[in-house]
Amino acid sequence: MPGGPTINDKFPNLIGSTQDTDSFDLYEYLGDSWGIVFMHPGDFTPVCTTELGTAAKMEEDFATRNVKLCGFSCNDSTSHKAWIQDILAVTSGKVTFPLFCDPTREHSVALGILDQTNKDSKSLPMTVRSVYILQPTHHTIALMMTYPASTGRNFDEILRVVDSLQRTTEKKTATPANWKPGEDVIVNFPLTDADADETFGKDGWRTVEVPSEAGKDLQKHYLRYT
């Protein structure tokens, strides 16, 4: 995995310390749940403080979708504990999910998430704002997002892509641009029209007419909604 794991790779287990324990095991923590591991350039930094507070206030939204959160930064547990108090004071978000500690940067190097242009007071590189959404059971990476240190993440979007991943994992569908839960989804491209009849019912899906298919007798139209 040069440069770190990518989509469909198994996410490496994180074994070590959090703010609450010195024997954390990511796989054990996640169990059969979906997981989100999200990296932060550093404790006591302004953008990260707003992000952790937002994540804490949305933790129940993720929990109802069977998703567990895990933060990550290159700081130790003492730092995490103190920072959590600032996060609560500033955002009213109480961080109860684990914040993994990687002060040696061993895990950050393996994941390929260090930004050599963004360094801390000790001139050590800090992490980028990576997000890994992990599928249950096997902990494979379903989706990755990476933001620079200067841009805070949109947790509404992270929640939306969780909805998309769960919807399309369970059904033979895909989601179009700007899709939101409750809106029509796309019939998965590999399915023929006959497959779509069998999967969704003859009246359970529709074809969008496009110029390239006009007048053709096709076994599979490429743009179909259900």
C-alpha positions as MATLAB code, in Angstrom:
seq = 'MPGGPTINDKFPNLIGSTQDTDSFDLYEYLGDSWGIVFMHPGDFTPVCTTELGTAAKMEEDFATRNVKLCGFSCNDSTSHKAWIQDILAVTSGKVTFPLFCDPTREHSVALGILDQTNKDSKSLPMTVRSVYILQPTHHTIALMMTYPASTGRNFDEILRVVDSLQRTTEKKTATPANWKPGEDVIVNFPLTDADADETFGKDGWRTVEVPSEAGKDLQKHYLRYT';
ca = [
       0.000    0.000    0.000;
       2.439    2.721   -1.107;
       1.398    6.074    0.313;
      -1.058    4.424    2.663;
      -4.267    2.412    2.259;
      -6.938    3.363   -0.232;
     -10.529    2.410   -1.085;
     -11.264   -1.322   -0.688;
      -8.070   -1.882    1.330;
      -8.419   -3.109    4.882;
      -7.779   -0.202    7.235;
      -4.834   -0.988    9.539;
      -5.790   -1.684   13.126;
      -5.006    1.105   15.577;
      -3.661   -0.363   18.801;
      -2.446    1.984   21.499;
      -3.703    4.812   23.675;
      -6.690    7.159   23.687;
      -7.770    9.754   26.226;
      -9.369    6.966   28.301;
      -7.190    3.856   27.938;
      -3.723    2.591   27.074;
      -5.122   -0.616   25.549;
      -7.312    0.644   22.721;
      -7.988   -1.683   19.788;
      -9.842   -0.106   16.870;
     -11.204   -3.390   15.490;
     -12.480   -4.409   18.908;
     -14.058   -0.984   19.422;
     -15.842   -1.047   16.069;
     -17.073   -4.626   16.313;
     -19.759   -5.076   13.652;
     -20.385   -1.334   13.271;
     -19.451    1.016   10.480;
     -16.556    3.248   11.491;
     -15.282    6.740   10.806;
     -11.662    7.522   11.612;
     -10.851   11.183   11.166;
      -7.464   12.816   11.570;
      -6.660   16.196   13.091;
      -3.479   18.199   12.558;
      -3.144   18.806   16.294;
      -4.745   19.364   19.679;
      -5.515   22.940   20.754;
      -5.842   24.129   17.169;
      -8.843   26.271   16.186;
     -10.309   24.421   13.208;
      -9.913   21.039   14.889;
     -11.661   22.343   17.991;
     -14.743   23.277   15.971;
     -14.644   19.938   14.149;
     -14.450   17.815   17.295;
     -17.274   19.783   18.878;
     -19.435   19.314   15.784;
     -18.677   15.586   15.655;
     -19.529   15.237   19.346;
     -22.894   16.951   18.893;
     -23.670   14.737   15.899;
     -22.514   11.488   17.505;
     -26.097   10.327   18.055;
     -26.896   10.922   14.370;
     -24.051    8.596   13.468;
     -24.999    6.076   16.165;
     -28.523    5.710   14.751;
     -26.813    4.616   11.508;
     -24.647    2.077   13.368;
     -21.534    4.209   12.909;
     -18.847    4.678   15.569;
     -16.456    7.633   15.530;
     -12.744    7.673   16.291;
     -10.586   10.795   16.225;
      -6.825   10.731   15.678;
      -3.940   13.148   16.153;
      -0.224   13.173   16.920;
      -0.685   14.049   20.580;
      -0.704   12.059   23.816;
      -3.580   11.236   26.147;
      -2.776   14.032   28.604;
      -3.068   16.558   25.801;
      -6.313   14.982   24.559;
      -7.908   15.124   28.015;
      -7.114   18.812   28.450;
      -8.217   19.675   24.912;
     -11.560   17.913   25.377;
     -12.358   20.399   28.158;
     -11.731   23.316   25.778;
     -13.898   21.675   23.115;
     -16.767   21.327   25.590;
     -16.426   24.917   26.768;
     -16.251   26.401   23.290;
     -18.740   24.244   21.363;
     -20.863   22.550   24.083;
     -19.947   19.279   22.354;
     -18.899   16.570   24.835;
     -16.354   14.244   23.230;
     -16.999   10.699   24.450;
     -15.700    8.804   21.433;
     -12.007    7.779   21.437;
      -9.242   10.124   20.298;
      -6.356    7.927   19.237;
      -2.858    9.040   20.269;
       0.013    8.898   17.783;
       2.758   11.080   19.309;
       5.518    9.012   17.659;
       3.765    9.372   14.266;
       4.240    5.641   13.643;
       0.646    5.179   12.501;
       0.596    8.469   10.591;
       3.597    7.380    8.520;
       1.994    4.010    7.765;
      -1.215    5.722    6.697;
       0.596    8.298    4.551;
      -1.229   11.250    6.112;
       1.590   13.577    7.190;
       1.855   17.022    5.616;
       5.516   17.996    5.384;
       4.541   21.633    4.750;
       2.573   21.956    8.005;
       4.718   21.489   11.129;
       4.193   21.906   14.846;
       6.307   23.873   17.343;
       8.858   21.031   17.369;
       9.145   21.175   13.561;
       7.435   17.800   13.236;
       4.919   17.325   10.402;
       1.233   17.328   11.306;
      -1.488   15.248    9.725;
      -3.844   16.338    6.973;
      -7.599   16.185    7.640;
      -8.205   12.683    6.343;
     -11.520   10.871    6.793;
     -11.840    7.111    6.411;
     -15.285    5.505    6.391;
     -14.933    1.812    7.170;
     -17.358   -0.949    6.326;
     -18.459   -3.250    9.145;
     -16.897   -6.596   10.029;
     -13.862   -6.537    7.726;
     -13.017   -2.830    8.255;
     -12.346   -2.178    4.584;
     -12.237    1.429    3.418;
     -15.492    2.382    1.724;
     -14.695    6.082    1.240;
     -11.845    8.532    1.799;
     -11.813   12.318    2.002;
      -8.796   14.537    2.566;
      -8.875   18.221    3.451;
      -5.977   20.622    4.012;
      -5.364   21.971    7.489;
      -6.959   25.303    6.544;
     -10.369   23.849    5.646;
     -12.750   22.442    8.235;
     -14.798   19.406    7.280;
     -18.518   19.434    6.546;
     -19.973   16.808    8.869;
     -23.384   17.069    7.227;
     -21.677   15.854    4.048;
     -19.941   13.044    5.918;
     -23.335   11.971    7.282;
     -24.817   12.180    3.767;
     -22.162    9.920    2.277;
     -22.730    7.419    5.074;
     -26.393    7.349    4.031;
     -25.348    6.864    0.419;
     -22.890    4.081    1.226;
     -25.390    2.223    3.360;
     -28.159    2.642    0.793;
     -26.021    1.423   -2.106;
     -24.369   -1.397   -0.171;
     -27.726   -2.934    0.658;
     -29.407   -2.297   -2.716;
     -28.279   -2.599   -6.341;
     -28.236    1.160   -6.720;
     -26.008    4.230   -6.907;
     -26.687    7.801   -5.809;
     -26.618   10.790   -8.188;
     -24.991   14.157   -7.584;
     -26.284   16.016   -4.524;
     -28.474   13.059   -3.534;
     -30.229   13.210   -0.177;
     -32.036   10.429    1.697;
     -35.560    9.974    0.402;
     -34.730   11.004   -3.158;
     -34.664    8.631   -6.136;
     -31.494    6.620   -6.693;
     -29.893    5.274   -9.864;
     -30.270    1.669  -10.951;
     -26.784    0.210  -10.758;
     -25.104    0.257  -14.180;
     -24.221   -3.473  -14.454;
     -27.913   -4.457  -14.236;
     -29.721   -5.078  -17.529;
     -33.275   -3.821  -17.894;
     -34.448   -7.403  -17.296;
     -32.397   -7.481  -14.098;
     -34.004   -4.198  -13.054;
     -37.473   -5.697  -13.627;
     -36.547   -8.631  -11.415;
     -34.935   -6.498   -8.728;
     -37.295   -3.522   -8.528;
     -40.433   -4.748  -10.318;
     -41.584   -3.671  -13.784;
     -43.170   -0.500  -12.389;
     -40.446    0.095   -9.828;
     -37.969    1.913  -12.018;
     -37.872    4.301  -14.982;
     -35.584    5.081  -17.891;
     -34.373    8.591  -18.716;
     -34.446    9.118  -22.467;
     -31.131   10.327  -23.893;
     -30.224   11.207  -27.516;
     -27.524    8.544  -27.780;
     -30.075    5.774  -27.222;
     -32.897    7.101  -29.421;
     -34.362    4.466  -31.764;
     -32.175    1.649  -30.420;
     -33.389   -1.709  -29.114;
     -31.230   -2.048  -26.001;
     -31.012   -4.670  -23.286;
     -29.661   -2.041  -20.918;
     -30.371    1.691  -20.822;
     -27.633    3.510  -18.954;
     -29.597    6.114  -16.986;
     -32.395    4.636  -14.902;
     -33.921    5.674  -11.602;
     -35.808    3.859   -8.890;
];
